[in-house]
């Protein structure tokens, strides 16, 4: 259709307004789809946790495209597999930005993968939406952190275990995978515990490599440590497929939650899928979302995921669809990005960054989640859940409302005065 014929269909007096809009739509259509990158491990030790996040992004893309896409253009997801290989994350990120020309990337789980890609995003001035809880101690204008900072997960979990309701733990086992997230989180927790009067002798710290499978010796050590007279709790920052043998060994050695409760920061519904959870009833996880939450937003989210998983025949999920915290964080991040693009009327990085400030989204957790105007982190509610026999979680504690993230922990001395430090352009 020629421009004059197109305008002839517009009512008189509207042509001057309609012409730029119609031409703009046509220009967008000619520009082709808006590409986004999906950077999650689909193989290797982290595939157990990350594969479902890839599918969450693809569901959100389909949902948005069904509504007409963005700026008159469809969204196209470019999926790559960095295969739990941390240097490969950086290589794949560069490929997505420089070759595939994506407008934003949704991905990473481990902090070592995020730190691997961070220089790439800053150098090429692109956007990463990072959907998993982490150790804090970082701010970048090129990253939006939609998972929890330590004050939105780790600190509240330990405070709960110290409380009367949580069993008044006096001794602590800090058990993690050997990389930056567990070590930094445990540095923060060790300082926090000491500020509460916990003695050095009452803190045990252990690390295992990625993919570690034999937890017999470590759990025997935990039982011995816990048998020395004081109520003991385990804080687990084990990541990836090592969680399966860890929890199996807990059950094998009969270490029940009533004896030594374990609170996990990287174990949710998905990681418990391959475990007999009956011996684990009462052990804990701290997150900002659980599938078991009862509210209209979560009912809708679970319904959408169930329909998508069955329609796509997703392994495991087509028969037993499961949602979890990083899926929710991924979904929030994608939708906020789409809202920011619509507000900015552009996919240009700096314009989208500006439009992201203060974005809100009705989250499946039941709260209206907000992107902080200064620090690129979400305001999030905190929930502590007990493992149930069916692999779901029963919420036993929650914050009254959303908690503002503090990426700079006050329990690290060099952070003094950094509490409200904004992202630097």
C-alpha positions as CSV (number, residue, x, y, z in Angstrom):
1,X,0.0,0.0,0.0
2,X,1.3,3.4,-1.0
3,X,1.6,6.1,1.7
4,X,-1.1,8.3,0.1
5,X,-3.5,5.3,-0.1
6,X,-2.7,4.4,3.5
7,X,-3.4,7.9,4.7
8,X,-6.6,8.0,2.7
9,X,-8.1,5.4,5.1
10,X,-7.5,7.7,8.1
11,X,-10.3,10.0,9.1
12,X,-9.9,13.6,8.1
13,X,-7.9,15.7,10.6
14,X,-6.1,12.6,11.9
15,X,-3.7,12.1,8.9
16,X,-1.0,14.5,10.4
17,X,-1.0,12.5,13.6
18,X,-1.3,9.1,12.0
19,X,1.4,9.5,9.4
20,X,4.4,9.5,11.7
21,X,2.9,6.7,13.8
22,X,2.2,4.6,10.7
23,X,5.6,5.3,9.3
24,X,7.3,4.5,12.6
25,X,5.5,1.2,12.8
26,X,6.5,0.4,9.2
27,X,10.1,1.3,10.1
28,X,10.1,-1.0,13.1
29,X,8.7,-3.8,11.0
30,X,11.4,-3.3,8.4
31,X,14.0,-3.4,11.2
32,X,13.1,-7.0,11.9
33,X,12.8,-8.7,15.3
34,X,14.3,-7.4,18.5
35,X,16.8,-10.1,19.5
36,X,17.6,-11.0,23.1
37,X,20.2,-13.4,24.4
38,X,19.7,-16.4,26.7
39,X,23.0,-17.3,28.5
40,X,22.3,-20.3,30.7
41,X,24.2,-23.7,31.2
42,X,22.2,-26.4,29.4
43,X,24.9,-29.0,30.1
44,X,27.4,-29.6,32.9
45,X,27.1,-29.3,36.6
46,X,24.8,-26.3,36.6
47,X,22.3,-27.6,34.0
48,X,20.1,-29.0,36.9
49,X,19.4,-25.4,37.9
50,X,19.8,-23.3,34.8
51,X,17.9,-25.2,32.0
52,X,14.6,-24.2,33.4
53,X,15.5,-20.5,33.4
54,X,16.1,-20.7,29.6
55,X,12.6,-22.1,29.3
56,X,11.2,-19.4,31.5
57,X,12.7,-16.7,29.2
58,X,11.2,-18.5,26.1
59,X,7.8,-18.6,27.8
60,X,7.9,-14.9,28.5
61,X,9.0,-14.2,24.9
62,X,6.1,-16.2,23.6
63,X,3.7,-14.4,25.9
64,X,4.9,-11.0,24.8
65,X,4.9,-11.9,21.1
66,X,1.3,-13.1,21.5
67,X,0.5,-9.5,22.6
68,X,2.2,-8.0,19.6
69,X,5.8,-7.8,20.7
70,X,7.6,-4.6,21.4
71,X,7.6,-1.3,19.4
72,X,5.7,-3.1,16.7
73,X,8.4,-5.8,16.5
74,X,8.6,-9.4,17.5
75,X,11.1,-10.7,20.1
76,X,13.5,-13.3,19.0
77,X,15.5,-15.3,21.6
78,X,19.0,-16.4,20.7
79,X,19.9,-19.3,23.0
80,X,23.5,-20.4,23.7
81,X,25.0,-23.0,26.0
82,X,28.1,-22.0,28.0
83,X,28.1,-25.5,29.4
84,X,29.0,-24.7,33.1
85,X,32.4,-23.5,31.7
86,X,33.1,-20.1,33.3
87,X,35.5,-18.7,30.6
88,X,33.0,-19.8,27.9
89,X,30.3,-17.6,29.4
90,X,32.4,-14.6,28.5
91,X,33.0,-15.9,25.0
92,X,29.3,-16.6,24.5
93,X,28.3,-13.2,25.9
94,X,30.6,-11.5,23.4
95,X,29.1,-13.5,20.6
96,X,25.6,-12.6,21.6
97,X,26.3,-8.9,21.8
98,X,28.8,-8.4,18.9
99,X,27.6,-11.0,16.3
100,X,24.0,-11.7,17.2
101,X,23.3,-8.0,18.0
102,X,21.0,-8.8,21.0
103,X,19.4,-5.8,22.9
104,X,19.8,-7.5,26.3
105,X,20.9,-10.8,27.8
106,X,19.1,-12.9,30.4
107,X,21.4,-15.3,32.1
108,X,24.1,-16.6,34.4
109,X,23.6,-18.4,37.7
110,X,26.9,-18.7,39.5
111,X,28.8,-15.6,40.6
112,X,31.9,-16.8,38.8
113,X,30.0,-16.9,35.5
114,X,28.6,-13.4,36.2
115,X,32.0,-12.0,37.0
116,X,33.4,-13.7,33.9
117,X,30.9,-11.9,31.6
118,X,30.8,-8.5,33.5
119,X,33.8,-6.9,31.7
120,X,32.2,-7.9,28.3
121,X,29.0,-6.2,29.1
122,X,30.7,-3.1,30.4
123,X,33.1,-2.9,27.5
124,X,30.4,-3.3,24.9
125,X,27.8,-1.3,26.9
126,X,25.1,-4.0,26.8
127,X,22.6,-5.2,29.4
128,X,22.6,-8.4,31.6
129,X,19.6,-9.4,33.7
130,X,21.0,-11.7,36.5
131,X,18.2,-13.7,38.2
132,X,19.9,-15.5,41.1
133,X,20.7,-14.7,44.7
134,X,24.3,-13.6,45.2
135,X,27.0,-12.4,47.6
136,X,26.6,-8.6,46.8
137,X,29.8,-6.5,46.8
138,X,29.1,-5.4,43.2
139,X,27.3,-2.7,41.3
140,X,27.4,-2.2,37.5
141,X,25.4,0.1,35.3
142,X,25.2,-2.8,32.8
143,X,23.6,-5.3,35.2
144,X,20.2,-5.6,36.8
145,X,20.3,-7.9,39.8
146,X,16.8,-9.5,40.1
147,X,17.9,-12.1,42.7
148,X,18.5,-11.5,46.4
149,X,21.4,-9.6,48.0
150,X,22.6,-11.0,51.3
151,X,20.3,-8.8,53.4
152,X,17.3,-10.3,51.4
153,X,18.2,-13.9,52.1
154,X,21.3,-15.0,54.0
155,X,21.1,-12.6,57.0
156,X,17.3,-13.1,57.6
157,X,17.8,-16.9,57.4
158,X,20.5,-16.9,60.1
159,X,18.5,-14.5,62.3
160,X,15.6,-16.9,62.0
161,X,17.7,-19.9,63.1
162,X,19.0,-17.9,66.1
163,X,15.5,-17.0,67.2
164,X,13.2,-19.0,69.5
165,X,11.0,-20.0,66.5
166,X,14.0,-21.2,64.5
167,X,15.4,-23.4,67.3
168,X,17.9,-21.0,68.9
169,X,21.0,-22.3,67.1
170,X,24.3,-21.7,68.9
171,X,26.8,-23.5,66.6
172,X,27.1,-23.0,62.9
173,X,28.4,-25.0,59.9
174,X,29.0,-22.9,56.8
175,X,29.1,-25.4,54.0
176,X,29.5,-24.3,50.4
177,X,30.8,-24.9,46.9
178,X,34.3,-23.5,46.5
179,X,33.9,-20.3,44.6
180,X,33.2,-16.6,45.1
181,X,29.5,-16.7,46.1
182,X,29.8,-19.1,49.1
183,X,33.1,-17.7,50.3
184,X,32.0,-14.1,50.2
185,X,28.5,-15.0,51.7
186,X,30.2,-16.9,54.5
187,X,32.7,-14.1,55.1
188,X,29.6,-11.9,55.7
189,X,27.9,-14.5,57.8
190,X,31.0,-15.2,59.9
191,X,31.2,-11.4,60.7
192,X,27.5,-11.3,61.4
193,X,27.7,-14.3,63.8
194,X,30.6,-12.8,65.7
195,X,28.7,-9.5,66.0
196,X,26.1,-11.6,67.8
197,X,28.6,-13.1,70.2
198,X,29.2,-16.5,68.5
199,X,32.7,-17.8,69.3
200,X,35.2,-18.8,66.6
201,X,35.2,-22.4,68.0
202,X,31.4,-22.5,67.3
203,X,31.8,-21.9,63.6
204,X,32.9,-24.7,61.2
205,X,33.5,-23.8,57.5
206,X,33.8,-26.4,54.7
207,X,34.0,-26.2,50.9
208,X,33.7,-28.8,48.1
209,X,34.4,-28.4,44.4
210,X,31.7,-28.0,41.7
211,X,30.3,-31.5,40.9
212,X,31.3,-33.0,44.2
213,X,29.4,-36.2,44.9
214,X,30.7,-37.9,48.1
215,X,29.4,-36.2,51.2
216,X,29.9,-39.1,53.6
217,X,32.9,-37.7,55.4
218,X,31.6,-34.1,55.6
219,X,28.3,-35.1,57.0
220,X,30.0,-37.4,59.6
221,X,32.1,-34.3,60.6
222,X,28.9,-32.2,60.9
223,X,27.4,-34.9,63.2
224,X,30.5,-34.9,65.4
225,X,30.5,-31.1,65.5
226,X,26.8,-31.0,66.4
227,X,27.3,-33.6,69.1
228,X,29.5,-31.3,71.2
229,X,26.6,-30.0,73.3
230,X,25.1,-26.9,71.6
231,X,22.2,-26.6,69.1
232,X,23.8,-26.6,65.6
233,X,22.5,-25.4,62.3
234,X,24.0,-25.8,58.8
235,X,24.0,-23.0,56.3
236,X,24.3,-24.5,52.8
237,X,25.6,-22.5,49.8
238,X,26.2,-25.7,47.8
239,X,25.4,-25.1,44.1
240,X,24.3,-27.2,41.2
241,X,24.0,-31.0,41.0
242,X,26.1,-31.6,44.1
243,X,22.9,-30.8,46.1
244,X,21.5,-34.2,45.1
245,X,24.2,-36.4,46.7
246,X,24.4,-33.9,49.7
247,X,20.7,-34.3,50.5
248,X,20.7,-38.0,49.8
249,X,23.6,-38.4,52.3
250,X,21.7,-36.4,54.9
251,X,18.9,-38.9,54.6
252,X,21.4,-41.9,54.6
253,X,23.0,-40.7,57.8
254,X,19.7,-39.9,59.5
255,X,20.6,-36.2,60.1
256,X,17.1,-34.9,60.6
257,X,15.9,-31.3,60.8
258,X,14.9,-31.8,64.4
259,X,18.6,-32.6,65.2
260,X,20.6,-30.3,62.9
261,X,18.5,-28.1,60.6
262,X,19.9,-27.2,57.2
263,X,19.0,-23.9,55.6
264,X,19.9,-23.7,51.9
265,X,20.2,-20.6,49.7
266,X,20.6,-22.4,46.3
267,X,18.1,-25.3,46.7
268,X,14.5,-24.9,45.6
269,X,11.8,-27.0,44.1
270,X,13.8,-27.8,41.0
271,X,16.9,-29.1,42.8
272,X,14.8,-31.4,45.1
273,X,13.1,-33.0,42.1
274,X,15.6,-35.9,42.0
275,X,15.7,-36.5,45.7
276,X,13.6,-38.5,48.1
277,X,12.4,-35.6,50.3
278,X,10.6,-37.7,53.0
279,X,13.8,-37.9,55.2
280,X,14.4,-34.1,54.6
281,X,11.1,-32.8,55.9
282,X,11.7,-29.8,58.1
283,X,15.0,-28.7,56.6
284,X,14.8,-25.2,55.3
285,X,15.4,-22.9,52.3
286,X,15.4,-19.1,52.2
287,X,14.1,-17.4,49.0
288,X,12.0,-14.6,47.8
289,X,9.4,-16.9,46.2
290,X,8.0,-20.4,46.7
291,X,5.7,-22.3,44.3
292,X,3.4,-23.0,47.3
293,X,2.6,-19.3,47.9
294,X,-1.2,-18.7,47.7
295,X,-2.2,-15.5,45.8
296,X,-3.8,-14.7,42.5
297,X,-0.5,-13.6,40.8
298,X,1.2,-16.9,41.7
299,X,-1.9,-18.9,40.7
300,X,-1.6,-17.3,37.3
301,X,2.1,-17.8,37.0
302,X,1.9,-21.5,37.9
303,X,-1.0,-21.9,35.5
304,X,1.0,-20.3,32.6
305,X,4.1,-22.4,33.3
306,X,2.1,-25.6,33.5
307,X,0.4,-24.9,30.2
308,X,3.7,-23.9,28.5
309,X,5.6,-26.9,29.9
310,X,3.0,-29.4,28.7
311,X,2.6,-27.7,25.3
312,X,6.4,-27.8,24.8
313,X,6.9,-31.3,26.3
314,X,9.6,-30.0,28.6
315,X,11.5,-33.0,30.2
316,X,10.3,-33.4,33.8
317,X,8.0,-30.4,33.7
318,X,5.4,-31.8,31.2
319,X,4.4,-34.4,33.9
320,X,5.3,-32.5,37.0
321,X,5.5,-28.7,36.3
322,X,7.5,-26.9,39.0
323,X,8.2,-23.2,39.5
324,X,11.0,-21.7,41.8
325,X,12.6,-18.4,42.9
326,X,15.1,-17.9,40.0
327,X,12.2,-18.5,37.5
328,X,10.2,-15.8,39.2
329,X,13.3,-13.4,39.2
330,X,13.8,-14.2,35.5
331,X,10.2,-13.5,34.7
332,X,10.2,-10.2,36.6
333,X,13.4,-9.1,34.9
334,X,12.2,-9.9,31.4
335,X,8.9,-8.1,32.0
336,X,10.5,-5.0,33.5
337,X,12.9,-4.9,30.6
338,X,10.0,-5.0,28.2
339,X,8.2,-2.2,30.1
340,X,11.4,-0.1,30.1
341,X,11.8,-0.6,26.3
342,X,8.2,0.5,25.8
343,X,8.8,3.5,28.0
344,X,12.0,4.5,26.3
345,X,10.6,3.7,22.9
346,X,14.0,2.3,22.2
347,X,16.3,-0.8,22.8
348,X,19.3,1.5,23.2
349,X,21.2,0.5,26.3
350,X,21.5,3.9,28.0
351,X,17.8,4.8,27.3
352,X,16.6,1.4,28.7
353,X,18.8,1.8,31.8
354,X,17.2,5.2,32.5
355,X,13.7,3.8,32.0
356,X,14.4,0.8,34.3
357,X,14.6,3.1,37.4
358,X,11.6,2.6,39.5
359,X,9.9,0.0,37.3
360,X,7.3,-2.1,39.1
361,X,5.8,-5.4,38.4
362,X,3.1,-7.5,40.2
363,X,5.3,-10.5,41.1
364,X,4.2,-14.1,41.6
365,X,5.4,-13.8,45.2
366,X,2.3,-11.6,45.7
367,X,4.1,-8.3,46.1
368,X,4.6,-5.4,43.7
369,X,8.3,-5.7,43.0
370,X,10.2,-2.5,42.4
371,X,13.5,-1.8,40.7
372,X,15.5,0.5,43.0
373,X,16.1,3.9,41.4
374,X,19.8,3.9,42.5
375,X,21.3,0.4,42.8
376,X,19.8,-1.8,40.1
377,X,18.4,-4.3,42.6
378,X,14.8,-5.3,43.3
379,X,13.0,-4.6,46.5
380,X,11.9,-8.2,47.6
381,X,10.1,-10.0,50.3
382,X,11.9,-12.8,52.2
383,X,10.4,-16.2,52.9
384,X,11.7,-19.1,54.8
385,X,10.2,-22.5,53.9
386,X,10.3,-26.0,55.3
387,X,10.8,-28.9,53.0
388,X,7.6,-31.0,52.7
389,X,7.4,-34.7,51.8
390,X,6.2,-33.8,48.3
391,X,9.2,-31.6,47.6
392,X,7.4,-28.3,48.1
393,X,7.9,-25.8,50.9
394,X,5.7,-24.6,53.7
395,X,6.4,-21.0,54.6
396,X,7.2,-20.7,58.3
397,X,8.5,-17.1,58.3
398,X,8.3,-14.0,56.1
399,X,9.1,-10.3,56.2
400,X,6.2,-7.9,56.6
401,X,6.8,-6.5,53.2
402,X,9.5,-5.9,50.5
403,X,13.1,-5.4,51.7
404,X,15.4,-2.9,50.0
405,X,18.6,-4.6,48.8
406,X,21.8,-3.5,50.3
407,X,24.5,-4.9,48.0
408,X,27.3,-3.5,50.3
409,X,27.1,-5.6,53.4
410,X,27.7,-3.6,56.6
411,X,29.4,-6.6,58.1
412,X,32.4,-6.1,55.8
413,X,34.4,-3.3,57.4
414,X,35.6,-1.7,54.1
415,X,32.0,-1.1,53.1
416,X,31.4,1.6,55.8
417,X,29.5,4.4,54.2
418,X,28.6,2.5,51.1
419,X,25.0,1.6,52.0
420,X,23.2,3.9,49.5
421,X,26.0,4.2,47.0
422,X,24.4,4.5,43.6
423,X,25.4,2.8,40.3
424,X,28.0,4.9,38.5
425,X,27.4,5.7,34.9
